Amino acid sequence: MVGVIDTDGDRAEWTFPAEADAVRTARHAVRNALRAWGLLDAVGDMTVLLVSELVTNSLRYASGPIGVRLVRCDPAGLPPATGPVLLVEVSDPLPDPPLARLAGPDDEGGRGMQLVACSARRWGTRLGRTGKTVWFELALPGYDLTRD
């Protein structure tokens, strides 16, 4: 059962149980939100890929609910000329930050954080009261946050 927390305005937020279909369900929820915002062509594939990787990490290493949040915003702490971004956050109850490692050519895993680091404009982790959040930003070139 997916808990839809908010899908109004400039943000969408869900909670997924730590079950095998959470990755698929998260991909569909994110894709639908981006479609509704008119962002699917601009950042849809990359956003869905990175969310899929982070939710997979949460399933692999943590137990408990997985939160996914999308926010269309002007980036805090950056000059206005930098432009709007899509902020994506994936949270789980495990407080340990993800470890970026170099995956060998024959390794079946270990590329998720590399993908985030190489694809996102900025990314990081932060501790919360009940776990951690891994976040990343994708630039929204040519997108006007006031046009909805």
Secondary structure, DSSP 8 states (H G I E B T S, - for coil): --EEEE-STTEEEEEE-SSTTHHHHHHHHHHHHHHHHT-IIIIIHHHHHHHHHHHHHHHHH--S-EEEEEEEE--TTS-GGG--EEEEEEEES--S--------TT-SS--HHHHHHHH-SEEEEEEETTEEEEEEEEE-TT--TT--
